Amino acid sequence: MPVTITIDAAPYAFTAPADRLALIVIDMQRDFLEPGGFGAALGNDVTRLQPSIAPTRRLLDGFRAAGLPVFHTRECHLPDLSDCPPAKHGRGPGPLRIGDPGPMGRILIRGEPGADIIPELAPWPGEVVIDKPGKGAFHATPLGDELARRGIGHLVFAGVTTEVCVQTTMREANDRGFDCLLATDATDSYFPEFKAATVAMITAQAGIVGWAAPVDAVLAGLRADT
């Protein structure tokens, strides 16, 4: 019989067949978490995202130890910006916009140092990395096909920011029939109140978008059932 993973979560226990569960780590990139990147260019205090790094690393270690699939995403654009809508490119007060030269190379451009995932959470060989031009990881990417090819139907999410790219991807996944859980201490926002509101919206109405649980609860579920 397939092994079932059970995680103590809100609004109630999250269960998943072990052979259909994967971790998705959203946009843990230098451009969002380090000074001089896109997050700072928008006027944000990037240090507010730092607390999510260590829990995300623990989550990665747990999934890797269990032999479960791990996916990483990076929000970034082609060098010619052909996949960046004018409305997105022009938004914000500056001083730096997408594609402009910055301290870590061109802002949010594929292949530039700033678009890389931070070293502490670097993908392992064989882990899928999805470059996405939008907020949601399913838009204009092969993520859906990669999940289908592996028979994945249940997803645990980590990453930044909670209310933008993480929530957008969870809602996309929910509409596609995936059961989704947010690891609450492995995600952060530049605005703590936005993170709290997002967790509440996700789990409201009996989990209308999905479930939420701390990393310790996720890891306990993996250890107990794998």
Backbone torsions as a table, in degrees:
resi	resn	phi	psi	omega
1	MET	NA	143.8	177.4
2	PRO	-62.8	142.6	177.1
3	VAL	-75.1	134.2	177.9
4	THR	-105.8	129.5	176.0
5	ILE	-94.9	131.1	178.7
6	THR	-121.5	126.4	-177.7
7	ILE	-120.2	129.0	176.7
8	ASP	-70.1	109.6	-169.9
9	ALA	-139.7	171.5	170.2
10	ALA	-104.9	140.1	6.3
11	PRO	-86.4	-8.6	174.6
12	TYR	-160.4	177.7	-172.4
13	ALA	-58.9	137.5	176.0
14	PHE	-97.5	125.6	179.6
15	THR	-122.8	147.4	-179.0
16	ALA	-155.2	138.0	169.4
17	PRO	-63.1	132.6	-175.7
18	ALA	-58.6	-30.3	-178.2
19	ASP	-83.8	4.8	178.5
20	ARG	-125.5	14.5	-175.9
21	LEU	-108.2	138.3	176.9
22	ALA	-141.7	160.5	175.0
23	LEU	-106.2	134.2	172.9
24	ILE	-119.2	121.3	178.3
25	VAL	-105.7	116.5	-171.1
26	ILE	-94.6	116.0	160.3
27	ASP	55.1	41.2	176.3
28	MET	-82.6	68.4	-170.3
29	GLN	-106.7	156.0	177.9
30	ARG	-60.9	-35.4	-179.1
31	ASP	-62.6	-21.0	179.7
32	PHE	-104.0	-29.7	-172.0
33	LEU	-104.2	-11.2	-176.4
34	GLU	-117.8	153.3	175.8
35	PRO	-59.9	143.7	176.9
36	GLY	93.9	-4.2	-179.6
37	GLY	-96.6	-165.2	-175.1
38	PHE	-65.9	-38.9	180.0
39	GLY	-59.9	-44.7	178.5
40	ALA	-68.4	-35.8	179.7
41	ALA	-62.7	-26.6	177.2
42	LEU	-83.3	1.0	177.1
43	GLY	93.1	14.2	-176.3
44	ASN	-89.5	154.9	172.4
45	ASP	-87.7	100.8	-173.2
46	VAL	-69.1	-18.0	179.3
47	THR	-65.2	-19.4	179.7
48	ARG	-69.0	-14.8	178.1
49	LEU	-91.5	-12.6	-174.4
50	GLN	-61.1	-36.6	-177.6
51	PRO	-59.8	-21.4	-177.9
52	SER	-80.3	-11.0	-172.8
53	ILE	-67.2	-53.8	-176.8
54	ALA	-62.5	-44.9	175.7
55	PRO	-60.9	-36.7	178.2
56	THR	-65.2	-39.6	177.2
57	ARG	-62.3	-40.7	177.3
58	ARG	-63.0	-39.8	178.7
59	LEU	-64.9	-44.6	176.1
60	LEU	-58.3	-46.7	-179.7
61	ASP	-59.4	-39.8	-179.0
62	GLY	-66.9	-44.5	178.5
63	PHE	-66.6	-40.1	178.6
64	ARG	-64.1	-43.6	179.7
65	ALA	-62.8	-33.1	179.9
66	ALA	-82.2	-5.2	-179.2
67	GLY	72.4	25.9	-178.1
68	LEU	-97.1	150.7	-175.2
69	PRO	-66.1	145.2	177.6
70	VAL	-127.4	132.8	176.3
71	PHE	-121.0	142.3	175.5
72	HIS	-121.2	146.4	173.4
73	THR	-122.2	153.9	174.7
74	ARG	-135.7	125.5	172.9
75	GLU	-82.7	115.1	-178.5
76	CYS	-162.9	167.1	-172.0
77	HIS	-128.8	160.5	175.5
78	LEU	-64.6	151.2	-177.6
79	PRO	-56.7	-31.3	179.4
80	ASP	-86.8	2.8	178.2
81	LEU	61.5	20.9	-179.0
82	SER	-68.0	-18.0	178.0
83	ASP	-103.3	13.9	180.0
84	CYS	-112.7	108.6	-179.0
85	PRO	-58.4	143.6	178.5
86	PRO	-53.3	-36.4	-179.7
87	ALA	-63.7	-36.4	177.7
88	LYS	-73.6	-43.4	-177.9
89	HIS	-63.0	-37.6	-175.1
90	GLY	-86.4	-5.4	-173.2
91	ARG	-81.1	144.1	175.1
92	GLY	107.1	161.0	-174.7
93	PRO	-83.1	-5.9	-172.4
94	GLY	83.3	-167.7	7.5
95	PRO	-76.2	-17.6	-178.6
96	LEU	-109.8	139.8	175.8
97	ARG	-118.8	167.6	178.5
98	ILE	-53.5	130.5	179.1
99	GLY	93.9	-16.9	179.5
100	ASP	-73.0	149.7	174.5
101	PRO	-65.0	135.1	177.7
102	GLY	-136.2	-176.3	-178.7
103	PRO	-61.6	-22.2	-179.7
104	MET	-116.9	34.0	-177.9
105	GLY	91.8	-170.4	-179.1
106	ARG	-66.1	134.3	-173.0
107	ILE	-63.6	125.4	174.7
108	LEU	54.7	38.9	177.7
109	ILE	-110.7	131.8	-178.5
110	ARG	-55.6	131.6	179.2
111	GLY	91.3	-12.8	178.2
112	GLU	-83.0	152.2	-177.7
113	PRO	-55.3	-37.5	-178.0
114	GLY	-66.0	-26.1	179.4
115	ALA	-79.4	-11.4	-179.3
116	ASP	-67.9	151.6	170.6
117	ILE	-69.7	141.7	-177.5
118	ILE	-58.8	147.1	-174.2
119	PRO	-56.6	-34.7	-178.0
120	GLU	-61.8	-23.5	-175.6
121	LEU	-120.2	23.0	-175.1
122	ALA	-57.0	137.5	177.6
123	PRO	-61.3	146.1	171.2
124	TRP	-84.4	157.4	173.4
125	PRO	-55.8	134.5	-179.6
126	GLY	94.6	-17.0	176.1
127	GLU	-80.7	136.6	-175.6
128	VAL	-76.6	133.0	174.6
129	VAL	-116.3	122.7	-177.8
130	ILE	-107.4	119.5	172.3
131	ASP	-90.4	123.9	-173.3
132	LYS	-122.7	136.3	178.8
133	PRO	-86.7	-12.7	-177.6
134	GLY	-114.8	-172.2	177.4
135	LYS	-75.5	-43.9	178.4
136	GLY	-81.2	143.1	-176.0
137	ALA	-80.7	-8.4	177.8
138	PHE	-90.0	-22.0	-176.1
139	HIS	-71.7	119.9	174.2
140	ALA	58.0	35.5	177.4
141	THR	-137.3	167.7	176.4
142	PRO	-88.7	13.6	-174.2
143	LEU	-56.6	-47.3	-178.9
144	GLY	-57.3	-42.6	179.2
145	ASP	-66.6	-38.9	179.8
146	GLU	-65.0	-40.2	177.8
147	LEU	-67.4	-43.1	-179.9
148	ALA	-62.8	-39.0	-178.4
149	ARG	-62.7	-28.3	-179.7
150	ARG	-97.7	0.6	179.6
151	GLY	70.4	26.6	-177.1
152	ILE	-80.0	133.5	177.0
153	GLY	-130.8	-5.5	-177.3
154	HIS	-133.2	135.0	-172.2
155	LEU	-131.2	136.8	168.7
156	VAL	-107.0	133.8	-175.3
157	PHE	-114.0	141.1	168.4
158	ALA	-136.9	170.3	173.1
159	GLY	122.5	-169.7	-174.9
160	VAL	-135.9	158.9	-16.5
161	THR	-87.6	155.8	-171.2
162	THR	-56.3	-47.3	-171.4
163	GLU	-86.2	-10.0	-177.2
164	VAL	-107.8	-90.9	-172.0
165	CYS	-69.1	-34.9	179.8
166	VAL	-68.9	-51.5	-178.7
167	GLN	-63.8	-40.6	179.6
168	THR	-59.4	-44.8	-179.6
169	THR	-67.4	-38.4	177.2
170	MET	-62.6	-40.8	179.0
171	ARG	-67.9	-39.5	174.5
172	GLU	-59.5	-44.9	-179.1
173	ALA	-65.1	-42.6	178.3
174	ASN	-58.3	-43.2	179.2
175	ASP	-66.5	-20.8	179.2
176	ARG	-94.3	4.5	174.0
177	GLY	95.0	8.3	177.7
178	PHE	-83.5	144.5	167.8
179	ASP	-87.7	127.0	-169.8
180	CYS	-125.1	139.8	175.8
181	LEU	-128.6	134.0	176.1
182	LEU	-98.2	124.8	175.2
183	ALA	-81.4	105.3	-162.3
184	THR	-67.3	-31.6	178.6
185	ASP	-93.8	0.4	175.4
186	ALA	-102.7	21.4	176.3
187	THR	-142.0	151.3	179.0
188	ASP	-151.6	165.9	178.9
189	SER	-132.8	155.8	170.2
190	TYR	-66.4	-16.2	-178.2
191	PHE	-125.4	100.0	-176.0
192	PRO	-53.3	-35.3	179.9
193	GLU	-66.9	-28.5	176.9
194	PHE	-69.7	-39.2	176.5
195	LYS	-60.7	-48.4	-179.3
196	ALA	-59.9	-42.4	179.9
197	ALA	-65.7	-37.6	-179.9
198	THR	-65.1	-45.1	177.9
199	VAL	-59.4	-41.5	179.2
200	ALA	-64.4	-41.9	-179.8
201	MET	-66.7	-39.8	-178.4
202	ILE	-62.9	-42.6	-173.0
203	THR	-92.7	-6.3	-178.5
204	ALA	-64.8	159.9	175.2
205	GLN	53.8	49.9	177.2
206	ALA	64.4	33.0	177.7
207	GLY	82.1	53.4	-174.3
208	ILE	-63.0	-29.8	173.7
209	VAL	-107.6	-34.7	-179.3
210	GLY	171.3	-155.0	-175.1
211	TRP	-116.7	167.6	175.9
212	ALA	-144.6	142.0	178.9
213	ALA	-160.8	150.7	175.4
214	PRO	-70.8	161.4	-178.4
215	VAL	-57.4	-40.2	-179.9
216	ASP	-56.8	-40.1	179.6
217	ALA	-68.6	-38.3	177.4
218	VAL	-63.7	-46.5	-178.6
219	LEU	-65.4	-37.1	177.1
220	ALA	-62.0	-40.6	177.5
221	GLY	-63.5	-40.5	178.4
222	LEU	-65.6	-42.4	-178.3
223	ARG	-68.2	-35.4	-175.9
224	ALA	-73.9	-29.7	-167.3
225	ASP	-119.4	2.4	179.2
226	THR	-119.3	NA	NA
